[in-house]
């Protein structure tokens, strides 16, 4: 599976993504907002990459996508079935700090949401962010999500496809 946007390719993880994923998920600037998304140490990154490159996780209930710009990995986007009654699927994403402020997260999320709705027939998706994470809230709003009732610790956003 591969999605393309004007500037990005969103694809399954491959072995050569290891270094970028280590830098991404072990960076304290990223980890402080990620909660349960992504591994936090190098052995965990290795385990995650092994799982997602051997095809075992490609069962149609989750998408683990590496965002690349001119073949350079710049971030990660994960989408999958949600245990929450908020929506059918949830998502999380992270952009490597050296590639932020280029609109990559918004571009990738918009493409992934459209793919989930139009190709996979996912009716609704949701995401959340910490209140201080204004950049992530901006990404979700720009990608077409609507802010819903927050929890005591998070802002929540819902994607309901246009009719």
Steps between C-alpha positions, in 0.01 A plus 500: 500500500626842411337842499641800322436867551654793313810486724489171691485127462333312785610136506548201725816506714818347358831409662673819390254703713664374820731797560229762444255310723763474777566872478127577489368283781790544742505880464360657820341780292290235326445258790349763730189515280476139381353319803449139386599545134838370397789332679729702727837321482711346224416132577129590493542680167674189366212279616240735353679516165546122485126452564394749238748403228428127510137546397354363824322826579351550153160351578279787389432629850803730524715713274856585601629752250838664460483848351771563246595816315717430194572153649618650832296374797357800686243349736250232594122468489314213663129434462293210627188361656395688811382352828327828575137572417611839361572364152575182306874572465753722674833636388831641618787664318840655553729704281875485553602830664732589211207478256234694688320815386469391137136383518593132463276382786195679361565376147552140615206495740265645238605233249471219754156610618375516142646154428342352813160639409496448124694174468455324835149636574601609851207720613676711765848555645624689803819634646605694805782718625618661820369857545850655470554323166354780289678379186326163511161660564562726199585196284177322591282805450665579165455136391124538549439360846260663744593557862275311741463489877846478659611271779671645808838438331440513122333690221302266272423525131258305280510437126165442343531483122316762296168386362 
